[in-house]
Amino acid sequence: MGSRYDLTRDALATLLGGSPRYRTDQIWEALYQRGASPEEMTNLPQLLRRRLAEHPSFQAALEQVHVSVSDGGDTAKWLWKLVDGREVETVLMHYPGRSTVCVSSQAGCAMACSFCATGQAGFDRNLSTGEIVEQVVRARRVAAEAGRRLSNVVFMGMGEPLANYDRTWEAVERVHADLGLSARHITVSTVGVVPGIRRLAAESLPVTLAVSLHAANDPLREQLVPLNRRYPLADLEAACAEYLAAGGRRMSIEWALIDDVNDRYSDATELAAIARRLGAHVNLIPLNRTPGFATLGTATQDVRTFREWLTALGVNATVRRNRGNDIDAACGQLRATAGSGRRTIPVQALSD
């Protein structure tokens, strides 16, 4: 279980045994700058390439099961099979001036958010550091082949990143140090794991924190995000304030708009109060339709109206462009429709 990207530089040197130190540097550069397989490391002797290709610790972790392309080539989504048969998803999105990869940190998710395909499907296991990093490397290589530079990494795919904190943070450090991405171009998302947010505040890299809020009062949020029963809004807001106080940090609030559930004016006023106190930007997310799910996203005109309410209430809010509806681009959708674990899952009724 794992990936060749789980190896540290010292572990790679140990694996190479008596090879000169510069061989370690050559292989490290090939992995992180080119995303090369052993067969493609043509600056190495053929015998060493063969040794690497056959070594159990130097295998790729991700086997492509399915890839879908949409939006004229600007959105690609992969379904990967891991060595133990678990499946995860990665999405690459090109925008004018930037390219972003959305990576998974867990196979499945234990948070059980009621409108999320991944959460409703349940939790399998945490991903290793290398399994996370390899998603970034594979996406960056595809972007480069299209003449694009990968500029942003968001930990917003399958799973709750802060429930797999140690491996997620190691992946953040590897993406920053070895892939060369600025900390400000790395975003870690959470549904509100308060201890994890406090740990992030103490880290040296000022990554962007994205809090998937979706409701701004405890009764509704407990229906949408069951973790709120453990970490209610007052505790979550206090942890976010601590994160921002650490200096050099930014945060955003993610809000998936659900028809007649969290898209009313009262919801906008509650959200605006929290966003103003934290100085947070709000990303409004039109909910992707998922086969087998009863939950409906807010209509386009009502999304615009909700944004206008927030703007009038003094909040900087944008609407995330809905990408990849035709390729099941929301988290967990592709696994449910194209993977070995395909299933149809009912969503609990949501009320006021």
Secondary structure by P-SEA (a helix, b strand, c coil): ccccccccaaaaaaaaccccaaaaaaaaaaaccccccccccccccaaaaaaaaaccccccccccccccccccccbbbbbbbccccbbbbbbbbbcccbbbbbbbccccccccccccccccccccccccaaaaaaaaaaaaaaaaaacccccbbbcccccccccccaaaaaaaaaaacccccccccbbbbbccaaaaaaaaaacccccbbbbbcccccaaaaaaaccccccccaaaaaaaaaaaaacccbbbbbbbbccccccccaaaaaaaaaaaaaacbbbbbbccccccccccccccaaaaaaaaaaaaaacccccccccccccccccccccccccccbbbbbbbccccc
